[in-house]
Amino acid sequence: MSRYDKDASWYIKWFASIALLLGLSIRVLDVEGNYDSFDYIFTLTGAIGLFIVGRLWNDRSIMICNGAYTVVLITTLIITYMGI
C-alpha cells in the first residue's frame, strides 16, 4: 500500500483526532463550565474512534490507552449526569 492509498482506518484516525482536539479545546476554553457535555461527547467519540483504529491495526497499546480513556469518560458521564 502506498502512502497515498487511504483505507477506512485513515479516515477514522483523522476524524477521531479532530474530535479529540475539539473536546480538548472546549475543555480549555470553557471557563464557566457551560459546555461540559460537548467536551465529553467529542472526547468520547475520539477515544472510541482511536480504539477502533487500534483494533484495525492490531495495535494493543492504542487499544489499551483509548479503551481505558473510554471507560473513564463513560464513568464520568454516569457519575455527572446520573448522580451515582
C-alpha positions in Angstrom: 0.0 0.0 0.0 1.4 3.3 -1.0 1.3 6.4 1.2 -1.5 7.8 -1.0 -3.9 4.9 -0.5 -6.4 5.6 2.2 -8.4 2.8 3.8 -11.1 3.1 6.5 -8.6 3.4 9.3 -7.1 6.6 7.8 -10.5 8.3 7.8 -11.4 7.1 11.3 -8.0 8.1 12.7 -8.3 11.7 11.4 -12.0 12.0 12.4 -11.1 10.7 15.9 -8.1 13.0 16.2 -10.1 16.1 15.2 -12.8 15.1 17.7 -10.3 14.8 20.5 -8.8 18.2 19.6 -12.3 19.7 19.6 -13.0 18.2 23.0 -9.7 19.4 24.4 -10.3 22.9 23.0 -13.8 23.1 24.5 -12.4 21.9 27.9 -9.7 24.6 27.9 -11.8 27.5 26.6 -14.9 26.7 28.7 -14.1 28.7 31.9 -17.6 28.7 33.3 -18.3 25.0 32.7 -21.3 25.5 30.4 -20.2 23.1 27.7 -19.1 20.0 29.7 -21.4 17.7 27.8 -19.9 18.7 24.4 -16.4 18.1 25.8 -17.4 14.6 26.9 -19.1 13.8 23.7 -16.2 14.9 21.5 -13.5 13.2 23.6 -15.6 10.0 23.9 -16.1 9.9 20.2 -12.4 10.4 19.6 -11.4 7.8 22.1 -13.8 5.2 20.7 -12.6 6.1 17.2 -8.9 5.6 18.1 -9.8 2.4 19.9 -11.3 1.1 16.6 -8.2 2.2 14.7 -6.1 0.2 17.2 -8.3 -2.8 16.6 -7.9 -2.4 12.9 -4.2 -2.1 13.1 -3.8 -4.8 15.8 -2.0 -2.3 18.0 -2.6 -3.2 21.6 -1.1 0.0 23.1 -3.6 2.2 21.2 -6.4 -0.1 22.2 -5.4 -0.2 25.9 -4.9 3.6 26.2 -8.1 4.5 24.4 -10.1 1.7 25.9 -9.2 3.0 29.4 -9.9 6.5 28.3 -13.4 5.4 27.1 -14.1 3.6 30.4 -13.1 6.7 32.4 -15.2 9.0 30.2 -18.3 6.8 30.4 -17.8 6.5 34.2 -17.5 10.3 34.4 -20.7 10.8 32.4 -22.6 8.3 34.6 -21.4 10.0 37.8 -22.0 13.5 36.5 -25.4 13.1 34.8 -27.0 10.3 36.8 -25.7 11.4 40.2 -24.4 7.9 41.2 
